[in-house]
Structure formats: C-alpha cells, structure tokens
Amino acid sequence: MKRIVGVADMFVSDNTDDTIITYALGSCLGIAVYDPLTQVGGLLHTMLPESAVDPHKAKEKPLMFVDTGVPLLFRACYALGAIKHNIQVKVAGGASIKTDSEDDFFQIGKRNVIMLRKLLWKNNIMITACDVGGHQSRTMSLSIATGTVVVRTNGLEKIL
C-alpha cells in the first residue's frame, strides 16, 4: 500500500506491503530509516534545521524540524522492533531552490543537511546514501519489503 508523507510529517511501518513516499523535497529533507533484519522502516519529511527558531511551533509540530523530528523517527522505528546497529539512513533533498533573480540567503537546504549530519554523528549513526544539494526538487520513496529507496528528479529515477 502506498503511504504518503506530507511536509512536517512521517510514517513508520513494519508491513512489507507498504511503500512510503514523499513529494516536493526542495530545501526540505526526506530521511529514510530502515532495519533490513526486522524490515522496519520510516520516512520523515522535515523542513527546517533547528527548533530553537520557534519553540512554540516546535512543540506543535516537532516533525517540522531536523533536531526534533529525527529523534522521533528513530524512536518510532525502535518501537516497532528496529535495532540501532542495523539501521540504514538514506537522505534526499536539501536543495538550494531559487530563481535567477534571487540569492539563497538563508541556505535552508544546506543547513538542514549540516544539522542532520551533526545529530547523527553525535549518536554514532552514519548516512548510508544520500542525494542532497543542487537546485532540483525531489520525490523519495522507501519500500518496506526491500529497503529500496528511490529518488526521482526531473523524471529520472535513482536508487540510493
């Protein structure tokens, strides 16, 4: 079954019939977490690096921020039986989306990637594969049966 993850949202599953997908990853990050032994996985679509910029919003929507959303993703996977040392992490997005007349002043995409790397590093977790940066929006999907992560950009597919 196709499970769609919206912006500032996530879905976690241990059902091998599920494929989790998220669209429109511009500066946002799609973070797929998968344990191949237990076949537990999840996908988070997060927007901003740090919850400290808006504590009220972070309390309402913690999945909006990398620093609060990623721990929730991992905890939800652990609750379904995933084991930390088996986990694979694949990431897409973090682009610099701008028009010819604009400058990417805030560099949200780049800052999202940096925050994620710091957070994972502190927790002894490495990124297995990524497709980040550039100037293109992406679509990302995770198959719970196989752990395959597919990233689509401008009609082209890439397996991470």
BALUMLO-346272 format. One record per residue (C-alpha): residue in three letters; x, y, z. Coordinates in steps of 0.1 Angstrom, whole numbers, plus 5000, padded with zeros to 4 digits. Layout:
REM residues N
ALAXYZ ...
END
This chain:
REM residues 160
MET500050005000 LYS501350354991 ARG501650575022 ILE502150945015 VAL504151165039 GLY503451535038 VAL505651825048 ALA506551815085 ASP505251455088 MET506451105090 PHE505250745086 VAL506850435101 SER505950075092 ASP506749705096 ASN504249605069 THR506149465039 ASP503249575016 ASP503949935024 THR505850185002 ILE506350525019 ILE506650824996 THR507151195000 TYR507051474973 ALA508451814968 LEU511751784986 GLY513352124978 SER515352265007 CYS513452015029 LEU515051675038 GLY513551335032 ILE515151105058 ALA514550725053 VAL515550495081 TYR515450115076 ASP516449805095 PRO516949525069 LEU516849245096 THR513449345111 GLN512049505080 VAL511149815099 GLY511450155083 GLY510250505083 LEU510350825062 LEU510451185076 HIS509851505056 THR511351785076 MET511652155067 LEU513952345090 PRO517252275109 GLU516652405144 SER513552415166 ALA515052695186 VAL513952945160 ASP510352895170 PRO509852685202 HIS506052725201 LYS505952585166 ALA508352305176 LYS506052205204 GLU503052195180 LYS504952035150 PRO508251875161 LEU508551695128 MET508952025111 PHE512552055125 VAL515551825119 ASP516751845155 THR513351735170 GLY511951525141 VAL514851285136 PRO514851155172 LEU511051095169 LEU511650905137 PHE514250675153 ARG512150625184 ALA509150525163 CYS511250275144 TYR512750135176 ALA509150095190 LEU508349865160 GLY511549655166 ALA514349825147 ILE517749785162 LYS520150085161 HIS523249905148 ASN521249755119 ILE519850095108 GLN520550235073 VAL519950605068 LYS519350755033 VAL518751115027 ALA517451334998 GLY516651704994 GLY518551995009 ALA518552174976 SER519052544971 ILE515852634954 LYS515952984939 THR515153184908 ASP517653364887 SER516953694904 GLU517153554940 ASP520053464962 ASP519753164986 PHE520453395015 PHE519253165043 GLN520652845028 ILE518052635045 GLY518852325025 LYS522452335033 ARG521752405070 ASN519352115071 VAL522051875059 ILE524552005083 MET522151975113 LEU521351615103 ARG524951515100 LYS525751665134 LEU522851495150 LEU523651155135 TRP527351195143 LYS526651265180 ASN524650945181 ASN527150725162 ILE524950685132 MET526250725097 ILE524450815065 THR524450515042 ALA523550705010 CYS522351055000 ASP521251274972 VAL521351624985 GLY522151974973 GLY521852104938 HIS518852314926 GLN516252044919 SER513151934938 ARG513051554945 THR510551284953 MET511651004976 SER510150654983 LEU511050365007 SER509950005002 ILE509449835035 ALA509849485019 THR513249555004 GLY514549875020 THR515050024985 VAL515050394984 VAL514250564951 VAL514750934944 ARG513151094914 THR514351424900 ASN513051574867 GLY511651234857 LEU514851044863 GLU515050774890 LYS518050694911 ILE518350414937 LEU520150514968 
END
